Amino acid sequence: MTPDPLLAQLVRTARFTRGVSGRFTVTADGRTVLYLRGRTGDDPAPCLWALDLGTGSERLLADPVRLLGDGRGTRGIGGYATDAAGRLVAFTLAGALWTAGADGGEPRRLPAARPVSDPRPDPGGRRIAYVRRGALRVVRADGTDDRPIAEPAADDVEFGVAEHTDATLADGPRGHWWAPDGTALLCARTDRRRVHRWYGTDPADPDRPPRIRRHAPAGTPNPDVTLWLIPVHGNAPRTPVRWDRAAYEYVVGAGWDGHGPFAVVQSRDQRTVLLLGIDPVDGRTTVLHEQRDARWVELVPGLPARTASGVLLAHADAQGTRHLTADGEPVTPVGRQLRSVLGVDGDEVLFTASDEPTETGLWAWRPGTRPRRLGEGPGLYGGVLRGGVLVRTVADTTGAAPRAEVLRGGRTVATVPSYAERPVPAVRRSMLRLGPRELRAALYLPSWHRPSDHGPLPVLLDPYGGAARQRVTVAHTWQTLVSQWFAEQGFAVLVTDGRGTPGRGPGWERAVYGDLFGPVLDDQVSALAAAARTHPVLDLNRVGIRGWSFSGSLAVLAVLRRPDVFRAAVAGAPVTDQRLYDAHWRERVLGRPDEHPERYDACSLLREAPRLTRPLLLLHGLADPKVPPAHTLRLSDALLTAGRPHEVLLLPGAGHQPVGGELTENLLRHQLRFLRGHLDAGVPDSVRTGQ
């Protein structure tokens, strides 16, 4: 079999993530931009680079291959942090702590205790805090005085880690934050001892002992997260941060800015979120801001936050719009949906928002002015702003990876080099608005298809459809390219974002409250019918659906509930029993299982398994930590018990998203064979032979 160019490219580039510059930092003097990127478009080892804005030249600050001397086998630098000036850089490599200077010089490996995770220099660049096996430690920047400042007294307890903070922090989950003067840290302590234990085994490797993981599914105890003020000097005791933890058990954000330490806490039902100011002396808290919603308060990355002058930034949902607010007053107009706050530089606020859900614009605002847009043209924009220097990124139809440029005073002063490979195939896509809800959709057709020559095509729905993720945007992503690949094999591929997806306002997102799948499936069926009315190339007698994770569940339900529409389904890593899914995600929409058991029953694929009458292919990675294979195995058992034929393909060693790994080509081709066999799809002989 001849290797497929796109599928080979997905593996070689790790879904077009290699060779892409990212994780940008602008130094305080505005002269240098730091970032991570591999040497080539297929280099698996990201390096640390510096771009001199004065000369436009790029310097390699830390090369993992050279530092470790092990060829191309390393995973590279996964992240880094700097001091306030941006001159001292701390990163981990092969479990060790390293430092580098933004001005160059040889990187240095510090003799810190290993393995090291999440190193963070203090604002003055004198010390580095890091986490090692549940302990929070500090070491001087010169490598001396390495010591713990908070150590767990029991297993399943760790300092410096707070998993839910990724909901509000732009740079991912964190668990420790320096005071501006570097004398103390605000630190999370996470106690998982009351959390359920899950045991994972790999049947393909029976000699390997079971993996034990603490996981809090819906309705079960969450980790007990507390916050502490920990001095760095002397033997001063730790000070606990005090708030009503019984009422607000989720810590979803924290930090320490020029106005003092703060925390963002959330109630278990997720209907209330508080911003708490923390007294740095005694740990007492004061409510600075409160948000409530009858369904749930959506957490927006980067919020709440405070400007240098003390303006409180938050968001409010009103008039069908998610607004950015400053001291309670809307900054953004009706119809412009806030997406995220990317950063606050003094009193300048950088944020993203959408006037059209398929696009994400970049905006800046400061008190006393109107927001100004920082990028023209359709795309998905992002950026980093500091001292008047903007690193602006955009993903659009020109490639699967975003591009980056540096601007000062609105003028481009440099382009950040990127070695990302350009995708092999051309995309033949039509952007659609379908039905009375104006559902945003994309229709992919084969490049070779001519209606007069080839007639109607079988239809493949290829959605995601769940919260926090869109598939229909102006950008070309790796998912876009996979949809086009299926189109080239003889399908009309329809991708639709229905209710529950972001970008169309609070009411659209919360339309799935209490019913995770009903509105989503209805929108997929509605979009299919509307698309067929304007595109007769769609053959409604041959319709299939494929999906992974949330859309894997959706694919199963499609053939269970609407066999009149869907003739076959491919479902990867479906969540089949909502009671087994993560509490923070699932209780947001369905509430607690003991309070709303009927909602969980109505969303259970296991209960509906006896209804299956259509061909179904189930796929699941046996090493999936996000959706354990128990979901697919239990569904298969329910189907067998009901006498419903189906196919199961288990993937030894594969995680939650195997596309991009070595299994990619065979996995996608297996799905293709299944769908072709049941939908009578294929490429005409005249196209194969080039006639």
C-alpha positions as CSV (number, residue, x, y, z in Angstrom):
1,M,0.0,0.0,0.0
2,T,1.4,3.4,-1.0
3,P,1.7,5.7,2.0
4,D,-0.8,8.6,1.9
5,P,1.0,12.0,1.9
6,L,-1.4,13.7,4.3
7,L,-1.5,10.9,6.8
8,A,2.2,10.6,6.7
9,Q,2.5,14.3,7.3
10,L,0.1,14.1,10.3
11,V,2.5,11.7,11.9
12,R,5.7,13.4,10.9
13,T,4.5,16.8,12.1
14,A,2.5,15.6,15.2
15,R,-0.6,17.1,13.7
16,F,1.3,20.2,12.4
17,T,2.5,21.3,15.8
18,R,6.2,20.8,15.1
19,G,8.2,23.7,13.8
20,V,5.7,26.2,15.1
21,S,6.9,29.0,17.3
22,G,4.9,29.5,20.5
23,R,4.9,30.2,24.2
24,F,6.0,33.8,23.6
25,T,7.5,36.2,26.2
26,V,8.5,39.8,25.6
27,T,11.3,41.0,27.8
28,A,10.7,44.1,30.0
29,D,13.0,46.3,27.9
30,G,11.0,45.4,24.8
31,R,14.1,44.3,22.9
32,T,13.7,40.6,22.8
33,V,11.0,38.0,22.3
34,L,11.5,34.5,23.7
35,Y,9.7,31.4,22.4
36,L,9.9,27.6,21.8
37,R,10.2,25.9,18.5
38,G,11.9,22.9,16.9
39,R,14.6,23.2,14.3
40,T,12.5,21.8,11.5
41,G,8.8,21.0,10.7
42,D,9.3,17.4,12.0
43,D,11.7,18.1,14.9
44,P,10.1,16.5,18.1
45,A,12.5,18.4,20.4
46,P,11.4,22.1,20.9
47,C,14.3,24.5,21.6
48,L,14.4,27.8,23.4
49,W,14.9,30.8,21.0
50,A,15.3,34.6,21.3
51,L,14.5,37.1,18.6
52,D,16.4,40.3,18.8
53,L,14.0,43.1,17.7
54,G,16.7,45.5,17.0
55,T,18.5,43.4,14.4
56,G,15.7,40.9,13.5
57,S,18.2,38.1,14.1
58,E,17.3,34.8,15.9
59,R,19.5,33.2,18.6
60,L,19.3,29.6,19.8
61,L,19.4,29.8,23.6
62,A,18.9,26.2,24.6
63,D,19.2,23.2,22.3
64,P,18.0,20.0,24.0
65,V,19.8,17.7,21.6
66,R,23.1,19.4,22.2
67,L,22.6,19.7,26.0
68,L,21.7,16.1,26.5
69,G,23.9,14.7,23.7
70,D,21.3,12.0,22.8
71,G,20.5,12.7,19.2
72,R,16.9,13.3,18.3
73,G,15.4,11.1,21.0
74,T,14.5,13.8,23.5
75,R,11.1,15.3,23.9
76,G,12.7,18.7,24.2
77,I,11.6,21.7,26.3
78,G,7.9,21.6,27.1
79,G,7.7,25.0,28.9
80,Y,9.6,27.7,30.6
81,A,9.1,30.7,32.9
82,T,11.1,33.9,33.4
83,D,11.7,36.5,36.1
84,A,9.8,39.9,35.8
85,A,12.5,41.4,33.5
86,G,12.5,38.3,31.3
87,R,16.3,38.0,31.6
88,L,16.4,34.7,33.6
89,V,14.7,31.7,32.0
90,A,14.0,28.5,33.9
91,F,13.0,25.3,32.2
92,T,13.0,21.5,32.7
93,L,14.8,19.1,30.5
94,A,14.9,15.3,31.1
95,G,13.7,15.9,34.6
96,A,16.4,18.4,35.6
97,L,16.3,22.1,36.3
98,W,18.0,24.4,33.8
99,T,18.5,28.1,33.5
100,A,19.4,30.3,30.5
101,G,19.9,34.0,29.9
102,A,17.8,35.9,27.4
103,D,21.0,37.6,26.3
104,G,22.7,34.3,25.5
105,G,25.4,32.4,27.2
106,E,25.7,28.7,27.9
107,P,22.6,27.2,29.6
108,R,23.3,25.8,33.1
109,R,21.9,22.7,34.7
110,L,21.3,23.4,38.4
111,P,22.0,20.7,41.0
112,A,18.3,20.8,42.1
113,A,16.5,17.7,43.4
114,R,15.0,15.7,40.5
115,P,12.5,15.2,39.0
116,V,11.6,18.9,38.6
117,S,8.3,20.3,37.4
118,D,6.9,23.8,36.9
119,P,9.9,25.9,37.8
120,R,9.1,29.6,38.3
121,P,11.8,32.3,39.0
122,D,10.9,34.9,41.5
123,P,10.2,38.4,40.1
124,G,13.8,39.6,40.9
125,G,15.5,36.5,39.5
126,R,17.1,35.5,42.7
127,R,15.4,32.2,43.4
128,I,13.4,29.5,41.5
129,A,10.5,27.7,43.0
130,Y,9.7,24.3,41.7
131,V,7.7,21.1,42.5
132,R,9.3,17.7,43.1
133,R,7.1,14.7,44.0
134,G,4.5,16.7,45.9
135,A,6.9,19.1,47.7
136,L,7.4,22.8,46.9
137,R,11.1,23.7,46.9
138,V,13.2,26.7,46.2
139,V,16.8,27.0,45.0
140,R,18.9,30.1,44.4
141,A,19.5,31.0,40.8
142,D,23.1,30.1,41.2
143,G,22.2,26.6,42.2
144,T,22.8,26.9,46.0
145,D,20.5,26.5,48.9
146,D,18.1,24.0,47.4
147,R,15.5,23.1,50.0
148,P,11.9,22.3,50.5
149,I,9.5,25.0,51.9
150,A,6.4,22.7,52.0
151,E,6.4,18.9,52.1
152,P,3.5,16.6,52.1
153,A,3.0,14.4,55.2
154,A,1.1,11.7,53.4
155,D,0.8,10.0,50.0
156,D,-1.7,11.5,47.6
157,V,-1.0,15.0,49.0
158,E,1.1,17.6,47.0
159,F,2.0,21.2,47.2
160,G,2.3,23.5,44.2
161,V,-0.4,21.8,42.1
162,A,-4.0,22.9,41.5
163,E,-5.5,21.1,38.5
164,H,-8.6,23.3,38.0
165,T,-6.7,26.5,37.6
166,D,-6.3,25.9,33.9
167,A,-9.9,27.2,33.5
168,T,-8.8,30.8,34.2
169,L,-5.1,30.9,33.7
170,A,-3.7,31.6,30.3
171,D,-0.6,29.5,30.7
172,G,-2.2,26.3,32.0
173,P,-2.7,24.9,35.5
174,R,-0.5,26.2,38.2
175,G,-0.2,25.8,41.9
176,H,2.3,28.4,43.2
177,W,2.7,32.1,42.7
178,W,5.5,34.5,43.9
179,A,4.9,37.7,45.8
180,P,6.2,40.7,43.8
181,D,9.1,41.2,46.3
182,G,10.1,37.5,46.2
183,T,9.8,37.0,49.9
184,A,6.8,34.6,49.9
185,L,4.7,32.3,47.8
186,L,1.0,31.7,47.5
187,C,0.8,27.9,47.2
188,A,-2.0,25.3,46.7
189,R,-2.1,22.1,48.7
190,T,-4.0,19.3,47.0
191,D,-5.1,16.4,49.1
192,R,-6.5,13.5,47.0
193,R,-6.8,10.9,49.8
194,R,-10.6,11.0,49.7
195,V,-10.8,10.8,45.9
196,H,-11.8,7.5,44.2
197,R,-9.0,5.2,43.1
198,W,-9.1,3.9,39.5
199,Y,-6.9,1.0,38.4
200,G,-5.7,0.8,34.8
201,T,-4.1,-2.2,33.2
202,D,-2.7,-2.9,29.8
203,P,-3.9,-6.4,28.6
204,A,-1.2,-6.3,25.9
205,D,1.5,-6.3,28.7
206,P,0.4,-8.6,31.5
207,D,3.7,-8.3,33.3
208,R,3.1,-4.6,33.9
209,P,1.5,-3.8,37.3
210,P,-1.8,-1.9,37.3
211,R,-1.7,1.9,37.3
212,I,-3.4,3.6,40.2
213,R,-5.0,7.0,39.5
214,R,-7.1,9.2,41.7
215,H,-10.1,10.4,39.7
216,A,-13.3,12.2,40.8
217,P,-16.2,11.2,38.7
218,A,-19.6,12.9,38.9
219,G,-21.1,12.8,42.4
220,T,-18.0,11.7,44.2
221,P,-15.6,13.6,46.5
222,N,-13.3,16.1,44.9
223,P,-9.7,16.7,46.0
224,D,-9.5,18.9,49.0
225,V,-7.6,22.0,47.8
226,T,-6.4,24.6,50.3
227,L,-4.2,27.7,49.8
228,W,-1.2,28.7,52.0
229,L,1.0,31.8,52.3
230,I,4.6,30.4,52.6
231,P,7.5,32.7,53.5
232,V,10.8,31.9,51.9
233,H,13.1,33.2,54.6
234,G,13.7,31.9,58.1
235,N,11.4,29.5,59.9
236,A,8.2,31.5,59.8
237,P,5.1,29.3,59.8
238,R,2.8,28.8,56.9
239,T,-0.4,30.8,57.0
240,P,-3.6,29.2,55.8
241,V,-5.9,31.2,53.5
242,R,-9.4,31.2,55.0
243,W,-12.7,31.0,53.1
244,D,-15.9,28.9,53.2
245,R,-14.4,25.9,51.6
246,A,-17.6,23.8,52.2
247,A,-19.5,26.2,50.0
248,Y,-16.7,26.9,47.5
249,E,-14.6,23.8,47.0
250,Y,-13.2,24.5,43.6
251,V,-10.1,26.7,43.4
252,V,-10.2,27.7,39.7
253,G,-7.7,30.5,39.8
254,A,-5.2,32.4,41.9
255,G,-2.3,34.8,41.7
256,W,-0.3,37.6,43.3
257,D,-0.2,41.0,41.6
258,G,0.7,44.5,42.8
259,H,-2.5,44.7,44.8
260,G,-1.8,41.5,46.8
261,P,-2.6,37.8,46.6
262,F,-6.0,36.6,45.4
263,A,-8.0,33.5,44.6
264,V,-10.9,32.5,42.4
265,V,-13.2,30.0,44.0
266,Q,-16.3,28.2,42.7
267,S,-19.2,26.4,44.3
268,R,-19.7,22.7,43.7
269,D,-22.9,23.4,41.6
270,Q,-20.8,26.0,39.6
271,R,-23.5,28.6,39.8
272,T,-21.4,31.0,41.9
273,V,-17.8,32.2,41.5
274,L,-16.0,34.5,43.9
275,L,-12.9,36.6,43.5
276,L,-11.3,36.8,46.9
277,G,-8.7,39.3,48.0
278,I,-6.2,37.7,50.5
279,D,-4.6,39.5,53.4
280,P,-0.9,38.5,53.0
281,V,-0.4,38.7,56.8
282,D,-3.1,36.6,58.3
283,G,-4.8,34.9,55.3
284,R,-8.2,36.4,55.8
285,T,-10.2,36.9,52.6
286,T,-12.5,39.6,51.3
287,V,-15.0,39.1,48.5
288,L,-14.0,41.5,45.7
289,H,-16.4,40.3,43.0
290,E,-19.2,37.7,42.8
291,Q,-20.8,36.1,39.7
292,R,-24.0,34.0,39.7
293,D,-26.0,32.2,37.1
294,A,-29.0,30.0,37.4
295,R,-27.3,27.3,35.3
296,W,-23.6,27.7,35.5
297,V,-21.0,30.5,35.5
298,E,-18.8,30.1,32.5
299,L,-15.1,30.4,33.4
300,V,-13.2,32.7,31.0
301,P,-9.5,32.3,30.6
302,G,-7.6,35.3,32.1
303,L,-10.5,36.5,34.3
304,P,-11.0,37.9,36.9
305,A,-7.9,40.2,36.8
306,R,-6.8,43.6,37.9
307,T,-5.0,46.4,36.1
308,A,-2.1,48.3,37.6
309,S,-4.4,51.1,38.6
310,G,-6.8,48.7,40.3
311,V,-9.6,48.4,37.7
312,L,-11.3,45.0,38.3
313,L,-11.8,43.1,35.1
314,A,-14.5,40.4,34.8
315,H,-17.2,39.3,32.5
316,A,-21.0,39.6,32.5
317,D,-23.6,37.8,30.4
318,A,-26.4,40.1,29.3
319,Q,-28.5,40.7,26.1
320,G,-27.3,37.5,24.6
321,T,-23.7,38.6,24.9
322,R,-20.7,37.7,27.1
323,H,-19.2,41.2,27.8
324,L,-15.8,42.1,29.2
325,T,-16.5,44.4,32.2
326,A,-14.3,46.9,34.0
327,D,-15.5,47.7,37.6
328,G,-18.8,46.2,36.6
329,E,-19.3,48.3,33.4
330,P,-19.4,46.6,30.0
331,V,-16.4,47.4,27.8
332,T,-17.5,45.4,24.8
333,P,-20.8,46.0,22.8
334,V,-23.8,43.8,22.4
335,G,-23.1,41.0,20.0
336,R,-19.3,40.8,20.5
337,Q,-18.7,37.6,22.4
338,L,-15.7,37.7,24.8
339,R,-13.4,34.7,24.4
340,S,-10.5,35.3,26.7
341,V,-8.2,37.9,28.3
342,L,-4.7,37.2,27.2
343,G,-2.9,39.5,29.5
344,V,-2.8,42.8,31.4
345,D,0.2,45.1,30.8
346,G,-0.1,48.0,33.2
347,D,-3.6,49.4,32.4
348,E,-3.6,47.9,28.9
349,V,-5.8,44.8,28.5
350,L,-5.3,42.4,25.6
351,F,-8.3,40.2,24.8
352,T,-10.0,38.1,22.1
353,A,-13.7,38.3,21.1
354,S,-15.9,37.3,18.2
355,D,-18.4,39.3,16.2
356,E,-18.8,36.2,14.0
357,P,-18.4,32.8,15.7
358,T,-16.2,31.3,13.0
359,E,-13.6,34.1,13.7
360,T,-11.7,35.3,16.7
361,G,-10.5,38.9,16.7
362,L,-7.7,40.5,18.8
363,W,-8.5,43.6,20.8
364,A,-6.8,46.0,23.2
365,W,-8.5,48.3,25.7
366,R,-7.4,50.7,28.4
367,P,-9.6,52.8,30.8
368,G,-11.1,55.9,29.2
369,T,-10.9,54.6,25.7
370,R,-12.8,52.3,23.3
371,P,-11.4,48.9,22.4
372,R,-9.3,48.9,19.3
373,R,-8.8,46.0,17.0
374,L,-5.3,44.7,16.5
375,G,-5.7,42.6,13.4
376,E,-7.7,42.8,10.2
377,G,-8.9,40.0,8.0
378,P,-10.6,36.7,8.9
379,G,-8.7,34.3,11.2
380,L,-8.2,33.1,14.7
381,Y,-6.0,35.7,16.4
382,G,-4.0,35.6,19.6
383,G,-1.1,37.4,21.1
384,V,1.1,38.6,23.9
385,L,1.5,42.3,24.8
386,R,4.2,44.0,26.9
387,G,5.6,47.5,27.0
388,G,4.0,48.4,23.6
389,V,5.4,45.3,21.9
390,L,2.8,42.9,20.5
391,V,3.4,39.4,19.4
392,R,0.4,38.7,17.2
393,T,-0.5,35.2,16.0
394,V,-3.1,34.2,13.5
395,A,-4.4,30.9,12.1
396,D,-6.3,31.1,8.8
397,T,-6.9,29.3,5.5
398,T,-3.2,29.6,4.5
399,G,-2.0,26.7,6.6
400,A,-2.7,24.3,9.5
401,A,-0.3,26.1,11.9
402,P,-0.6,29.7,13.1
403,R,1.9,32.5,12.0
404,A,3.4,35.1,14.3
405,E,4.7,38.6,13.8
406,V,6.0,41.3,16.2
407,L,4.5,44.8,16.1
408,R,5.5,48.0,17.8
409,G,3.3,51.1,17.6
410,G,1.1,49.3,15.1
411,R,3.9,48.6,12.7
412,T,5.4,45.2,12.0
413,V,9.1,45.1,13.1
414,A,9.8,41.4,12.8
415,T,8.3,38.1,11.7
416,V,8.9,35.1,14.0
417,P,10.4,32.3,12.0
418,S,8.3,29.2,11.6
419,Y,9.3,25.8,10.1
420,A,5.8,24.3,10.2
421,E,5.1,22.2,7.1
422,R,2.4,23.3,4.7
423,P,-0.3,20.8,4.3
424,V,-0.2,18.5,1.3
425,P,-3.9,18.7,0.1
426,A,-5.9,21.6,-1.1
427,V,-9.1,22.1,0.8
428,R,-12.4,22.3,-1.1
429,R,-14.7,23.8,1.5
430,S,-17.9,25.8,1.5
431,M,-18.8,27.8,4.7
432,L,-22.5,27.6,5.3
433,R,-25.3,29.0,7.5
434,L,-28.0,26.4,7.8
435,G,-31.6,26.4,8.9
436,P,-33.5,28.9,11.1
437,R,-30.7,28.8,13.8
438,E,-28.1,29.7,11.1
439,L,-26.0,26.8,12.2
440,R,-22.4,27.4,11.2
441,A,-21.2,24.5,9.0
442,A,-18.5,23.5,6.5
443,L,-19.1,21.3,3.6
444,Y,-16.1,19.4,2.1
445,L,-16.3,17.9,-1.4
446,P,-13.8,15.8,-3.3
447,S,-11.5,17.9,-5.5
448,W,-12.3,15.5,-8.4
449,H,-16.1,15.6,-8.1
450,R,-18.3,16.9,-10.9
451,P,-22.0,16.5,-10.3
452,S,-22.7,15.9,-14.0
453,D,-20.1,13.1,-14.1
454,H,-20.2,11.5,-10.7
455,G,-23.7,12.1,-9.3
456,P,-24.6,12.4,-5.6
457,L,-22.2,11.4,-2.9
458,P,-22.7,9.6,0.4
459,V,-22.6,12.0,3.4
460,L,-20.3,11.8,6.3
461,L,-21.0,14.0,9.3
462,D,-17.7,14.8,11.1
463,P,-18.6,17.1,14.0
464,Y,-17.3,17.7,17.6
465,G,-20.4,19.5,19.0
466,G,-19.3,19.6,22.6
467,A,-18.6,22.5,25.0
468,A,-15.3,24.5,24.7
469,R,-14.5,23.4,21.2
470,Q,-15.4,24.5,17.7
471,R,-14.8,22.7,14.4
472,V,-16.2,25.3,12.1
473,T,-13.8,28.2,11.9
474,V,-12.1,30.2,9.1
475,A,-8.8,28.5,10.0
476,H,-7.5,25.3,8.4
477,T,-6.5,22.9,11.2
478,W,-5.4,19.3,11.2
479,Q,-9.1,18.3,11.7
480,T,-10.0,20.3,8.6
481,L,-7.5,18.4,6.6
482,V,-8.8,15.0,7.9
483,S,-12.3,16.0,6.8
484,Q,-10.9,16.9,3.4
485,W,-9.1,13.5,3.3
486,F,-12.4,11.7,3.9
487,A,-14.0,13.8,1.2
488,E,-11.3,12.7,-1.3
489,Q,-12.2,9.1,-0.6
490,G,-15.7,9.7,-2.0
491,F,-17.7,11.5,0.6
492,A,-19.5,14.8,1.0
493,V,-18.3,15.7,4.5
494,L,-20.5,18.0,6.6
495,V,-19.1,19.6,9.8
496,T,-21.6,21.5,12.0
497,D,-21.2,23.5,15.3
498,G,-24.6,23.3,17.0
499,R,-25.9,24.4,20.4
500,G,-23.4,23.9,23.2
501,T,-20.4,25.1,21.3
502,P,-18.6,28.4,22.1
503,G,-18.6,31.6,20.3
504,R,-22.3,32.3,19.9
505,G,-23.2,33.7,23.3
506,P,-24.2,32.4,26.8
507,G,-27.7,31.2,25.8
508,W,-26.2,29.1,23.0
509,E,-23.7,27.5,25.3
510,R,-26.2,26.8,28.0
511,A,-28.9,25.4,25.7
512,V,-27.6,21.9,26.6
513,Y,-28.2,22.4,30.4
514,G,-29.9,19.2,31.7
515,D,-29.7,17.5,28.3
516,L,-26.2,16.9,27.1
517,F,-27.0,15.4,23.7
518,G,-30.6,16.1,22.7
519,P,-30.1,19.7,21.2
520,V,-26.8,18.7,19.8
521,L,-28.1,15.7,17.8
522,D,-31.2,17.7,16.7
523,D,-28.9,20.4,15.3
524,Q,-26.8,17.8,13.4
525,V,-30.0,16.4,11.8
526,S,-31.3,19.9,11.0
527,A,-28.1,21.0,9.4
528,L,-28.0,17.8,7.3
529,A,-31.5,18.4,6.0
530,A,-30.8,22.1,5.3
531,A,-27.6,21.4,3.5
532,A,-29.2,18.9,1.3
533,R,-31.9,21.4,0.2
534,T,-29.2,23.7,-1.2
535,H,-26.7,21.1,-2.2
536,P,-28.4,18.2,-4.1
537,V,-25.0,16.4,-4.3
538,L,-25.8,15.1,-0.8
539,D,-27.4,11.6,-0.9
540,L,-29.6,11.4,2.2
541,N,-30.0,7.7,1.7
542,R,-26.4,7.1,2.5
543,V,-25.4,9.1,5.7
544,G,-22.8,8.1,8.2
545,I,-21.2,9.9,11.2
546,R,-17.8,9.6,12.9
547,G,-16.5,11.2,16.0
548,W,-14.1,11.0,18.9
549,S,-14.6,11.7,22.6
550,F,-17.8,13.8,22.9
551,S,-18.5,13.4,19.2
552,G,-17.8,9.7,19.7
553,S,-20.7,9.6,22.1
554,L,-22.8,11.7,19.7
555,A,-22.0,9.2,16.9
556,V,-23.3,6.3,18.9
557,L,-26.5,8.2,19.9
558,A,-27.0,9.1,16.2
559,V,-27.5,5.5,15.2
560,L,-29.4,4.6,18.4
561,R,-31.9,7.5,18.2
562,R,-32.1,8.3,14.5
563,P,-31.5,5.2,12.5
564,D,-33.9,6.7,10.0
565,V,-31.2,9.3,9.2
566,F,-27.9,7.6,10.0
567,R,-26.9,4.3,8.3
568,A,-23.5,3.7,10.1
569,A,-21.3,5.3,12.8
570,V,-17.7,5.2,13.9
571,A,-17.2,6.2,17.5
572,G,-13.8,6.7,19.1
573,A,-13.4,7.0,22.9
574,P,-17.1,7.6,23.6
575,V,-18.3,8.5,27.1
576,T,-21.0,5.9,27.5
577,D,-21.9,6.4,31.2
578,Q,-21.9,10.0,32.3
579,R,-21.5,9.0,36.0
580,L,-18.0,7.9,35.2
581,Y,-16.9,11.2,33.7
582,D,-15.1,14.1,35.5
583,A,-17.2,15.8,38.1
584,H,-16.2,19.3,37.2
585,W,-17.1,18.9,33.6
586,R,-20.2,16.7,33.8
587,E,-21.9,18.3,36.9
588,R,-21.7,21.7,35.1
589,V,-24.4,20.5,32.6
590,L,-26.2,17.7,34.4
591,G,-25.9,18.6,38.1
592,R,-25.1,16.0,40.7
593,P,-26.2,12.4,40.0
594,D,-27.9,12.0,43.4
595,E,-30.0,15.2,42.7
596,H,-30.7,14.6,39.0
597,P,-30.5,10.9,38.3
598,E,-33.0,11.2,35.5
599,R,-30.6,13.5,33.5
600,Y,-27.8,10.9,33.8
601,D,-30.1,8.1,32.8
602,A,-31.3,10.1,29.8
603,C,-27.7,10.6,28.6
604,S,-26.6,7.0,29.2
605,L,-25.6,5.1,26.0
606,L,-25.7,1.9,28.0
607,R,-29.4,2.2,28.6
608,E,-30.1,2.8,25.0
609,A,-27.8,0.0,23.6
610,P,-30.7,-2.4,22.9
611,R,-32.0,0.1,20.3
612,L,-29.0,-0.4,17.9
613,T,-30.0,-1.5,14.4
614,R,-27.3,0.1,12.3
615,P,-23.6,-0.8,11.9
616,L,-21.4,0.6,14.6
617,L,-17.6,0.6,14.9
618,L,-16.2,1.4,18.4
619,L,-12.5,2.4,18.9
620,H,-10.7,3.0,22.1
621,G,-7.1,3.4,23.3
622,L,-6.3,1.1,26.1
623,A,-4.0,3.8,27.7
624,D,-6.6,6.6,27.5
625,P,-6.4,8.5,30.8
626,K,-9.2,10.9,29.9
627,V,-11.9,8.5,28.9
628,P,-10.9,5.0,30.2
629,P,-11.6,2.1,27.9
630,A,-14.2,0.9,30.5
631,H,-16.7,3.2,28.7
632,T,-16.4,1.2,25.4
633,L,-16.1,-2.2,27.1
634,R,-19.3,-1.6,29.0
635,L,-21.1,-0.4,25.9
636,S,-19.9,-3.5,24.0
637,D,-21.1,-5.7,26.9
638,A,-24.5,-4.0,26.8
639,L,-24.8,-4.5,23.1
640,L,-23.8,-8.1,23.3
641,T,-26.3,-8.7,26.1
642,A,-29.0,-7.2,23.9
643,G,-27.9,-9.3,20.9
644,R,-26.8,-6.2,18.8
645,P,-23.9,-6.9,16.4
646,H,-21.1,-4.3,16.4
647,E,-17.4,-4.0,15.9
648,V,-14.7,-3.1,18.5
649,L,-11.1,-2.1,17.8
650,L,-9.0,-1.7,20.9
651,L,-5.6,0.1,20.6
652,P,-2.9,-1.1,22.9
653,G,-0.7,1.7,24.3
654,A,-2.8,4.4,22.7
655,G,-4.0,7.5,24.6
656,H,-7.0,9.7,24.1
657,Q,-6.1,11.1,20.7
658,P,-4.1,8.6,18.7
659,V,-4.3,10.6,15.4
660,G,-0.8,12.1,14.9
661,G,0.9,9.0,16.3
662,E,2.2,5.9,14.6
663,L,-1.3,4.4,14.4
664,T,-2.7,7.3,12.3
665,E,-2.8,5.9,8.8
666,N,-4.0,2.4,9.7
667,L,-6.6,3.9,12.1
668,L,-8.1,6.3,9.6
669,R,-8.0,3.7,6.8
670,H,-9.8,1.2,9.0
671,Q,-12.6,3.8,9.6
672,L,-12.7,4.4,5.9
673,R,-13.1,0.7,5.0
674,F,-15.9,0.4,7.5
675,L,-17.8,3.5,6.2
676,R,-17.3,2.6,2.6
677,G,-18.6,-0.8,3.1
678,H,-21.8,0.4,4.7
679,L,-22.4,3.5,2.7
680,D,-21.4,2.3,-0.7
681,A,-18.7,5.0,-1.1
682,G,-15.7,5.1,-3.3
683,V,-13.6,6.9,-5.9
684,P,-14.8,6.4,-9.5
685,D,-12.4,4.3,-11.7
686,S,-12.2,7.2,-14.1
687,V,-10.7,9.4,-11.3
688,R,-8.3,6.6,-10.2
689,T,-6.9,6.2,-13.7
690,G,-6.8,9.9,-14.4
691,Q,-9.1,9.7,-17.4
